[in-house]
Amino acid sequence: MYFRMTRLFPSEFFGSEELPNTTFHFSDSKARIRFGDPEQGDETPSDRRVVCEVTIERQPGKSVVEVLENIAAGFYDQECKEFQAGWIRKRQAGETRGGCCLPWDVLPQAYKDFFAEISKKMNTLVINTCNTLKWVTGAWWLHSRLIGSTTEWSVDGTKWNILPSKIVIGSVSWSAGLSWSADEMDEVKKMVESGESEPLAHELLREAVGLRPEYPDVALIMAVSAAEIGIKQYIGRSQPETEWLIENMPSPDILRMLREYIPKIKPQNEFLGRVVIPENSILSKLKKAVPNRNRLIHVGETKHTHEDLDALLSCVSDLLYLLDYYSGRDWALGHLSESSLLELGVDA
């Protein structure tokens, strides 16, 4: 069987007016990557885009083949209709992003495991090929320009069907767009007029979230760095006399800082007279992430999974907003996850 992942990016990111039409064949993995125009019959937007398409040959297990054959035979049609109706309602209410052609829960675990394996294989091949092209050709493409993703399957490599997938940004919940209340508008106005803007630690975390799908290793490094910088910035804000030491000291042992030093700093907000850093939702996640980050930097590899990265991004977000709250920003408490609020004894 054949499986195909199609990605798109704007044509201006190629160095010539003539769009590329090139295919890389990888014999050891029975895969190929094609760069070029969308295939005949595909809709081409006015801002012409280039296809980056990876196709891989793989024979899945019997249970996976049965799922795909049942989909092709219309076995799941009713579930699809009900699911799509519910998804459209949620999409219109702004409660979800992305989409799915089939309820994920009705699919067997064997299929889910296969999809995770094959999609990771194809995605990694696309990313590695594009990154190597950028490196060898000296092209400074922006990391966020590779857009869109469609995953398909075929028996013969000519007639293609959508491969059921679960389209999420990990387990992390991020707002799909900007919206604000009158109080938030007033707060932003005061901060901007006073010369304040989003702290560097939050900027780094936001970049890490954007990099997660394409560059998980870079996202891991940036997320841990965001935590380290956020801790340093909190200490500098709370104890201005330590500014020189904080700016010039090596990266601290952030777990020790959070457990032993941060609770001793007098906060502007607190929880029942105490500064608390949640153990399960923050400290335990950082305890796992920091060694993985260090191994990635020094050895060039890590056992950090996408699930671990999702948990890290969520925990660093909680940490930074919690430190904002301890700095006197009451509104920051509203951005903590339910698990952190429960550990802090706050009603979610």
N, C-alpha and C positions, 0 to 999 in steps of 0.2 A: 504494500500500500504506500501511497505518497501523502506527505503532509507539507503544507505550504503556509508560510507567514509572509505577509506583505506589509511593508512600511513605506511611508511617503515623506519626501522633504522637498522644499522649494528648489526650483531649477537654478536660481541665482547662486546657489552654493557650489556650483561647478565653475571651473575656471575658463570655460569657453562657451560661446553662444550655442554651439552644437551639443545637444544633450548626449550623454554617454549611452552606449548600447553594448554592454560588456557582460560576459558571463564567466564567473569563476567556478571551476569544477574541483571538488574536493573528493578524490577517489576513496580515501581511507574511511570517510564517514558517509559515502554514497549521498553526497549533498552538492548543491550548486546554489550560487547567489547571482542573480541577474540585476543589473542596473540598466534602466532605460525608460522608455515611454510606457504608460499604462497599456495593457493589452487591448486589442481592438474590441470595442463594445463597452469598455469601461468609460465612466463619465470622467472627463478631464476638466478640472476647475479653470477659471479664467486665469488665475495666477499659476501657470503651468507647473506641475509637480513631477518629480522623478520617482519612479518605483525602485525600491530596494527590496528584492523578493528572494527569500530563501526556500528551497525545496529539498526535502530529505526523504529518503526511502527507508521505510521501517515496517517490519511485520509485527503488529501488536499481538497480545494474547487473545485467546478465544473469547473471553468475556468482553473485552474491549471491542472486538470485531462485531459481536452480537449487538452491543449498544449502537454502534454506527449503522449496522444493517437495520435495526429497529427504527432509528431516526429516519433513514431513507425510505422505509416502508410506511411512515406516518404513525408509528406506534405511539409516539408522544404528542401527537397533534393537540389533543385536548389540554394537556398540561401546558403546552406552549401558549395556547390562546389565553388560558386563565392567568398564566404568569405574566405575559406581555400586557394584559389589561391592568393588572396590579402595578406593574413596573411603570406604565405610562402615568397612572395616577400619582405615584410617588415622584416621578420625574417632574410632573407639572407642579407638585407641591414643594419642589426643591429639596426632597428628602434623599435623593440618590443621584449617582452619576454613572456614566457608562451604560452597559446593557448586557443582556444575556438572552440567547435564543431558547433556553430551556432551564427550568428550575434546577439548580445545582443539586439540591437535596435528593432528587429522584434518581440520580445517577449512582451506580455502584462505586465503591472505593477503588476497585481495580482500575476503573476508567479515570477517576480523579488522579490517581498516582501516575498513570500513563500520560495524561495531559500535562501534569506538572513536569514530568521528565522530558517529553518531546518539545514542549514550548520553551523550556529552559535551554535545551540543546539548540533550537533554532535561533532564539533570541541572542544567546551567547555568540553564535556563529556570525550573526549580523553585526553585533557590536564589535567583536574582535576584528572582523574584516574592515568595517568603517574606520575604526581607530587606527588600524595598521595603515590603511590608505592615507589617513590624515598625517600620520607620522612620516611615512616614506615620501609623500609628496610635499610635506611642509605646509599643509593647509590648516588654517586656524578656524575650523568650523565651530560654530556655537553648539554646545552640548544639547541645547533644547530644540534644535531644528528638525530632528528626526521625529516625525509625527504620525499618528494614526497607526492602527494595527488590525489586521484581519488574519485569522487562522482558519485554514481549510483542510479537507481531506479528499482523497480520490483513490479509486480502485486502480485506474489505468493511467492516471496522470493527465487526462484530458477533460473529464467531467468532474467539476469540483463542487463540494458541499461545505457549508459552514461547520466548523468543528465546535461542538458545545464547549463553552468556556465560562469561567467565573471571572468577570471583569471588575476588579476592585483595586484600590491602592492599598494593598496589604490589609491589615486589621486596624489601621489608623484612620480616624475620622477627621477629615479636614473640610473646612467650609468651601463650598463650590464657588463662591463669589462674595464681593463686598456688600454688606448691608450694615446699617448702623441706627442706633436710637438717638434721641435728642441729647441724652446725657453723654453718650459716647462722642457725639459731634462736639459738644462743649469741651470735653476732655481733650480731644484731638486739637481743637483750636487753641486752647491754653498751652498745650505742649509745643505746638509749632511756633506760636508767637514767642515762647520763651527760648526758642532755639533747640528744643529737644527733637529727637527723631528715634526711629526704631534702633535699639542697641545692636551692636555688632553680633552678639551671641544669637539673637533672634534672626538676624539676616543669614547667618551661617546655617542655622537650622532650617530656615525656609529654602535655602539652596539645596541642602541635603535631601529634603523631601522631594524637590524637583528632580534631583539626580537619581533617586532611588530606583526607578524602573530600568534605566539604561546603565547606570554606573553604581551598583550597590557598594562596591569596595570604597569608592570615593565618598559616597554618602556616609558610610561607617566612620571614616576618618573625620569628616566634617562635623558629624553629630557629636562625637566625643570632644572635638575641639570646641564646639559650641558650649558644651557643658563646662569645660575648663575655663573658657573665657568668661562665661556667665558668672561663675563662682568668683573669679578675680574681680570682675566689675562690681559685684555685690559688696565684696569686702572693701573695695576702693570707695564706693558710695557711702558705706556705713562707717568706715574708719579712714577718713581722708589722710590721717597722719601716717598710714601704712602705704600710701600710694607709691612711693619710690620703691619700697621693698617688693610690692606686688608686681610692679612693672618690670623689675629686673631679676626676679627670682625665676628659676626653672619652672617648668610645668609642675604643679603640685600633685601630690597623691590626693586626688579629688575625693575618694571615699573617706580617707582619714579627715580631710578638711570638713566634709559634710557631717561626719559623725562627732568629731571632737572640737572643731573650731567654730563653725557656723552657729551652732546652738549657743555659744558664749557671747555672740554679738547681740547687742540690744536692738531689737527690731522696732519698726514703727507700727506693725501689726503683729499679732501673735494668736496662738490657740491656747486658751485657758492659762495664760501666763507663760507659755513655753514656745520655743522654736522647734518644730518637728519636721523631720525629713522622712517621708514614708519609706519603710523598709522594703515592702514587697513591690510597690509600683515604681520606685526610683532606685534605691540603693542596690537591690539585688540585680537589677538590669544593668546598672553601670559596672557592678562587680564582674559580670560576664563580658561586657563590651570592651572594657579597657585593655585586658590582656589580648583580646582578639585584634583590637586596633594596633597594639604594639607588635604583635606577631605579623600582621599584614605589612607594617612599615619595614620591619627588620628582616623578615624572611620572604615576604612577597606572597604569602598565602594565609588563608584564615578558614576556620570551620563555621564562621558566622552564616546562618541561613537567612532567607528573606523574612521568615517569621521572627528571628532574633532582631533583625534590623527594624522591622515594624515596631517591635516592643521598645527598642532603643529610642527611636524617633518620638514615640509617645512619651517615654519617661523623661527625655531631655526637654520636651515641650512642657511637661508638668513641672520639672525642676526650675526652668527659667521663669515661668509664670508664678511659681511659688515664691521665688526670690523677689520678683516684682511685688508680690503681695507683702512680703516682709519689709520691702522698701517703702511701703505706704500707699501702694496702688491698689485700692480696694477692688477695682474692676477686674483685676487679674485673676481673682479667685474663681470667677465664672468661666475661666478657660481651662481649669483643671479637669482631668478625667474623673469619671465616677469612682474608679478604684482608689485614686489618691484622696478624693474627698471622703470616702468611707474610712480610710486609714486615719485621716485627720479628725474624724468625728463630726464631719459637716454633712448635713442632709444634701444628697445629690439632687 
